[in-house]
Amino acid sequence: MKVLISDYAESMMPEHSLEIETLKSGLGNDLEIESYAYSDERRAEFYEKLESADALLTAFIKMDEEAFQYAPHLKVIAINATGWDSIDVDAATRHGVGVCPIGEYCTWDVSESAIAYMFALNKHFKFYTHQIDVDHEWNYAAAPQYPRIEDQTLGIVGFGKIGKCTAKKAKGLVKKIVAYDPYVDSHFFEDAGVERAENVEELYAQADIIVNHMCLTDENKFFFNKKAFDAMAKHPIFINLGRGLSIDEPALIQALDDGKVRAFGADVLYDETPDLAHHPLVGRENVIITPHAAFYSTSSMRDIQVFSCNNIVNYLCGRKAQLFKLINDVDVSDSRN
């Protein structure tokens, strides 16, 4: 039995001892484990590695119909992330391959990042740091005046686990919190003391700060587009901690240039391997970008490895009830024989 651990080099764990320990403790020391640094240019070589794999551990490699045709033994894809937009789930189901993302490992960390972005952008940290470190200037009045955080309304788009956690942290920091999520029951908003926006335009009209916590789906790709930015009445700080493709980047850049968005923070861009030397959002004094690092802590790094590998162990052992999460309808049976 073979497990293939593969992803873009910059997205892989620096070493795999915890993953190997977790996999072998559940599946035995005879388990074959191969790690492979993927690149789009070497996809044919990846297919060769995939051909003998019973399980794939990845986050960002595109698994489409063609890829599944090169994986005759593949039974499960464990995703060491909460999203699964790189996987063609219908194709996986047709090929009898289970898709198991992690439902939870970094809620606290990402919501913590939302608060950090909120304060850093509102207090012009990047602008002042550049003035001091590069220009050697000491001038508080060089930056525009923004209201105190406590005088502003926070809008949260996507009120799942992370959105709720951000709201909990923001209570007492902001004047009011309003959230939009048509898929969440009203009592969750009431329990959190958060005003529910019946439509996203209602949130755009009120919010001084907007945080995106949505998962990416076909329905919300480019959700934040020119129409959305034009509707943001208070020229808000906008923070994206969802997925890069939630935003129409050219429309965002225009909104920043026109002052319709006063500052922007992002942990994700269109591409997981962006060309930073030529990216139009890089180098702006009112933009802070981190390299998909909002989840990053000692606790989350431990959990992401253990939880994703346990998904492989439990799937291959036929223990469906113990899977962290299974998103497609496939037969889960003991595959060790």
C-alpha positions as CSV (number, residue, x, y, z in Angstrom):
1,M,0.0,0.0,0.0
2,K,1.4,3.4,-1.0
3,V,0.7,7.0,0.1
4,L,1.9,9.8,-2.1
5,I,2.6,13.1,-0.4
6,S,2.8,15.8,-3.1
7,D,2.3,19.5,-3.6
8,Y,4.0,22.5,-4.9
9,A,7.4,22.7,-3.2
10,E,6.5,26.0,-1.4
11,S,3.3,24.4,-0.1
12,M,4.7,21.2,1.3
13,M,5.8,20.6,4.9
14,P,9.6,21.3,5.3
15,E,9.9,17.7,6.6
16,H,7.5,14.8,6.9
17,S,8.4,13.0,10.1
18,L,5.1,13.7,11.8
19,E,3.1,12.7,8.7
20,I,5.1,9.5,8.3
21,E,4.7,8.6,12.0
22,T,0.9,9.2,11.9
23,L,0.5,7.2,8.8
24,K,2.6,4.2,9.8
25,S,1.1,4.1,13.3
26,G,-2.3,3.6,11.7
27,L,-1.4,1.5,8.7
28,G,1.8,-0.4,9.7
29,N,5.5,0.0,9.1
30,D,5.3,-1.8,5.8
31,L,3.4,1.2,4.3
32,E,5.3,2.8,1.4
33,I,5.3,6.6,1.6
34,E,6.7,8.8,-1.1
35,S,7.0,12.6,-1.1
36,Y,7.2,14.5,-4.4
37,A,7.6,18.2,-5.0
38,Y,5.1,18.9,-7.8
39,S,5.2,21.5,-10.6
40,D,2.9,22.0,-13.5
41,E,5.8,21.5,-15.9
42,R,6.4,18.0,-14.5
43,R,2.8,16.8,-14.4
44,A,3.6,13.7,-16.5
45,E,6.2,12.7,-13.8
46,F,3.5,13.3,-11.2
47,Y,1.2,10.9,-13.1
48,E,3.9,8.3,-12.9
49,K,4.1,8.7,-9.1
50,L,0.3,8.7,-8.8
51,E,-0.2,5.5,-10.8
52,S,0.8,3.2,-7.9
53,A,-0.7,5.3,-5.1
54,D,-3.6,4.2,-2.9
55,A,-3.8,7.6,-1.2
56,L,-2.8,11.1,-2.1
57,L,-2.1,13.8,0.5
58,T,-2.2,17.3,-1.1
59,A,-3.7,20.7,-0.9
60,F,-3.3,22.5,-4.2
61,I,-2.5,20.0,-7.0
62,K,-5.3,20.0,-9.6
63,M,-7.0,16.7,-9.7
64,D,-9.2,16.5,-12.8
65,E,-10.6,13.7,-15.0
66,E,-7.3,13.2,-16.7
67,A,-5.4,12.8,-13.4
68,F,-7.9,10.2,-12.1
69,Q,-7.3,8.2,-15.3
70,Y,-3.7,7.9,-14.3
71,A,-4.6,6.7,-10.8
72,P,-6.1,3.2,-11.1
73,H,-5.4,2.3,-7.4
74,L,-6.3,5.6,-5.8
75,K,-8.9,5.3,-3.1
76,V,-8.7,8.6,-1.2
77,I,-7.4,12.1,-1.5
78,A,-6.7,13.7,1.9
79,I,-6.5,17.5,1.6
80,N,-4.3,19.2,4.2
81,A,-6.5,22.3,4.0
82,T,-10.2,23.2,4.5
83,G,-10.9,24.0,0.9
84,W,-11.1,21.5,-2.0
85,D,-11.5,23.7,-5.1
86,S,-8.5,22.1,-6.7
87,I,-10.4,18.7,-6.9
88,D,-13.0,17.8,-9.5
89,V,-15.2,16.1,-6.9
90,D,-17.6,14.7,-9.6
91,A,-14.7,13.0,-11.3
92,A,-13.4,11.7,-8.0
93,T,-16.8,10.2,-7.3
94,R,-17.0,8.6,-10.7
95,H,-13.7,6.9,-10.0
96,G,-14.7,5.9,-6.5
97,V,-12.2,8.1,-4.8
98,G,-13.1,9.7,-1.5
99,V,-12.2,13.4,-1.0
100,C,-11.4,14.2,2.7
101,P,-10.5,17.8,3.5
102,I,-9.9,19.0,7.1
103,G,-13.0,20.7,8.6
104,E,-11.1,22.4,11.3
105,Y,-7.5,23.1,12.3
106,C,-6.9,26.9,12.1
107,T,-10.1,28.7,12.9
108,W,-8.5,30.5,15.8
109,D,-5.4,31.4,13.8
110,V,-7.3,32.8,10.7
111,S,-9.7,34.8,12.9
112,E,-6.7,36.1,14.8
113,S,-5.2,37.2,11.5
114,A,-8.4,39.0,10.6
115,I,-8.1,41.1,13.8
116,A,-4.4,41.7,13.1
117,Y,-5.1,42.9,9.6
118,M,-7.9,45.1,10.8
119,F,-5.7,47.0,13.2
120,A,-2.6,47.1,11.1
121,L,-4.4,48.6,8.1
122,N,-6.4,51.0,10.2
123,K,-3.3,52.3,12.0
124,H,-1.2,52.5,8.8
125,F,1.6,50.2,10.1
126,K,2.9,49.5,6.6
127,F,3.0,53.1,5.6
128,Y,4.8,54.2,8.8
129,T,7.2,51.4,8.7
130,H,8.2,52.3,5.2
131,Q,8.6,56.0,6.2
132,I,10.8,55.1,9.1
133,D,12.9,52.2,7.6
134,V,13.3,53.5,4.0
135,D,12.6,57.3,4.0
136,H,13.9,57.9,7.6
137,E,10.9,60.2,8.2
138,W,9.2,60.8,11.5
139,N,5.8,62.3,10.7
140,Y,2.5,61.0,12.2
141,A,0.5,63.4,10.0
142,A,1.8,61.9,6.7
143,A,-0.9,59.2,6.8
144,P,-4.6,59.9,6.3
145,Q,-6.8,60.1,9.4
146,Y,-9.1,57.0,10.0
147,P,-11.6,56.7,12.7
148,R,-10.9,54.6,15.8
149,I,-11.8,50.9,15.4
150,E,-14.3,51.3,18.2
151,D,-16.2,53.8,16.1
152,Q,-16.4,51.5,13.0
153,T,-18.8,48.8,11.8
154,L,-17.3,45.4,10.9
155,G,-18.9,43.5,8.1
156,I,-18.2,39.7,7.9
157,V,-19.1,37.9,4.6
158,G,-19.2,34.2,5.4
159,F,-20.5,33.3,8.8
160,G,-19.2,29.8,9.2
161,K,-16.8,28.7,12.0
162,I,-14.1,31.3,11.1
163,G,-16.6,34.1,10.6
164,K,-18.2,33.3,14.0
165,C,-14.7,33.2,15.7
166,T,-13.8,36.6,14.2
167,A,-17.0,38.1,15.4
168,K,-16.3,36.7,18.9
169,K,-12.9,38.3,18.9
170,A,-14.2,41.6,17.5
171,K,-16.9,42.0,20.1
172,G,-16.0,45.1,22.2
173,L,-13.5,46.2,19.6
174,V,-15.9,47.7,17.1
175,K,-19.1,49.7,17.3
176,K,-21.2,47.0,15.5
177,I,-20.8,43.8,13.7
178,V,-23.0,42.8,10.7
179,A,-22.6,39.6,8.8
180,Y,-23.9,38.1,5.6
181,D,-24.4,34.4,4.9
182,P,-27.6,33.0,3.3
183,Y,-26.7,29.5,4.3
184,V,-26.6,30.0,8.1
185,D,-29.7,29.9,10.4
186,S,-30.7,33.2,12.0
187,H,-30.2,31.9,15.6
188,F,-26.4,31.7,15.0
189,F,-26.4,35.5,14.4
190,E,-28.6,36.1,17.4
191,D,-26.4,33.9,19.6
192,A,-23.3,35.8,18.5
193,G,-24.9,39.2,19.0
194,V,-24.4,40.0,15.3
195,E,-26.8,41.8,13.0
196,R,-27.8,39.7,10.1
197,A,-27.7,41.4,6.7
198,E,-30.6,40.0,4.6
199,N,-28.5,40.7,1.4
200,V,-24.9,41.6,0.9
201,E,-25.8,45.1,-0.4
202,E,-27.1,45.8,3.1
203,L,-23.7,44.9,4.5
204,Y,-21.9,47.0,1.9
205,A,-23.9,50.0,2.9
206,Q,-23.0,49.8,6.6
207,A,-19.5,48.4,6.9
208,D,-16.3,50.4,7.5
209,I,-14.3,47.2,7.5
210,I,-15.2,44.1,5.4
211,V,-13.7,40.7,6.0
212,N,-14.2,37.8,3.6
213,H,-14.4,34.4,5.2
214,M,-16.3,32.6,2.5
215,C,-15.3,29.2,1.1
216,L,-14.9,29.3,-2.7
217,T,-17.6,27.8,-4.8
218,D,-18.7,28.0,-8.4
219,E,-21.4,30.4,-7.3
220,N,-19.2,32.9,-5.5
221,K,-16.2,33.1,-7.8
222,F,-15.4,36.8,-8.3
223,F,-18.1,37.6,-5.8
224,F,-16.3,40.9,-5.0
225,N,-16.4,42.6,-8.4
226,K,-16.8,46.1,-9.7
227,K,-20.5,46.1,-8.7
228,A,-19.6,45.1,-5.2
229,F,-16.9,47.7,-4.8
230,D,-19.1,50.4,-6.2
231,A,-21.7,49.5,-3.6
232,M,-19.3,49.8,-0.6
233,A,-20.6,53.1,0.6
234,K,-18.0,53.8,3.3
235,H,-14.9,53.2,1.2
236,P,-14.0,50.4,3.6
237,I,-10.9,48.5,4.6
238,F,-11.3,45.2,2.8
239,I,-9.6,42.0,4.0
240,N,-9.7,38.7,2.1
241,L,-9.0,35.6,4.2
242,G,-11.1,33.3,1.9
243,R,-9.8,32.4,-1.5
244,G,-8.1,34.5,-4.1
245,L,-10.7,33.8,-6.8
246,S,-13.4,35.3,-4.5
247,I,-12.1,38.7,-5.8
248,D,-12.0,40.2,-9.3
249,E,-8.5,41.5,-8.9
250,P,-8.6,44.1,-11.7
251,A,-11.8,45.5,-10.2
252,L,-10.2,45.6,-6.8
253,I,-7.1,47.4,-8.1
254,Q,-9.3,50.0,-9.8
255,A,-11.3,50.4,-6.6
256,L,-8.0,51.1,-4.7
257,D,-6.9,53.5,-7.3
258,D,-10.2,55.3,-7.2
259,G,-10.4,55.4,-3.3
260,K,-13.5,53.2,-3.2
261,V,-11.5,50.8,-1.0
262,R,-9.2,52.7,1.3
263,A,-6.9,49.8,2.2
264,F,-6.7,46.1,1.4
265,G,-5.3,43.1,3.2
266,A,-5.0,39.6,1.7
267,D,-3.6,36.2,2.7
268,V,-4.4,34.8,-0.8
269,L,-4.1,35.9,-4.4
270,Y,-5.4,34.4,-7.6
271,D,-2.4,32.1,-7.8
272,E,-0.7,30.1,-5.0
273,T,2.6,30.9,-6.7
274,P,2.1,34.5,-7.8
275,D,4.7,36.6,-9.7
276,L,5.3,39.0,-6.9
277,A,7.9,41.0,-8.9
278,H,5.2,42.1,-11.3
279,H,2.0,41.9,-9.3
280,P,0.0,45.2,-9.3
281,L,-1.0,44.8,-5.6
282,V,2.6,44.6,-4.4
283,G,4.4,47.7,-3.1
284,R,1.3,49.7,-2.2
285,E,1.4,51.6,1.1
286,N,-2.2,50.7,1.9
287,V,-2.0,47.0,1.0
288,I,-0.7,44.2,3.2
289,I,-0.3,40.8,1.7
290,T,0.9,37.6,3.5
291,P,1.9,34.3,1.8
292,H,-1.2,32.3,2.7
293,A,0.1,32.3,6.2
294,A,-3.0,33.2,8.3
295,F,-3.2,29.6,9.5
296,Y,0.4,29.4,10.6
297,S,1.2,28.5,14.2
298,T,2.8,25.6,16.0
299,S,-0.6,24.3,17.0
300,S,-2.1,24.5,13.5
301,M,0.9,22.9,11.8
302,R,0.7,19.9,14.2
303,D,-3.1,19.6,13.6
304,I,-3.0,19.9,9.8
305,Q,-0.6,17.0,9.5
306,V,-2.2,14.7,12.1
307,F,-5.8,15.3,11.0
308,S,-5.1,14.9,7.3
309,C,-3.1,11.7,7.8
310,N,-5.7,10.3,10.1
311,N,-8.2,10.9,7.3
312,I,-6.1,8.5,5.1
313,V,-5.7,6.0,7.9
314,N,-9.4,5.9,8.8
315,Y,-10.5,5.9,5.1
316,L,-8.3,3.0,4.1
317,C,-9.3,1.1,7.3
318,G,-13.0,1.5,6.4
319,R,-13.8,3.7,9.5
320,K,-16.1,6.2,7.8
321,A,-17.5,7.4,11.2
322,Q,-14.0,8.5,12.3
323,L,-13.2,10.6,9.2
324,F,-12.8,14.2,9.9
325,K,-14.8,15.0,6.8
326,L,-15.9,13.3,3.6
327,I,-17.5,15.5,1.0
328,N,-18.6,12.9,-1.7
329,D,-20.7,9.8,-1.7
330,V,-18.4,6.9,-2.1
331,D,-18.1,3.4,-0.6
332,V,-15.7,3.4,2.3
333,S,-14.4,-0.1,3.0
334,D,-11.3,-1.6,4.5
335,S,-8.7,-1.4,1.7
336,R,-5.8,-3.1,3.6
337,N,-6.4,-6.5,2.2
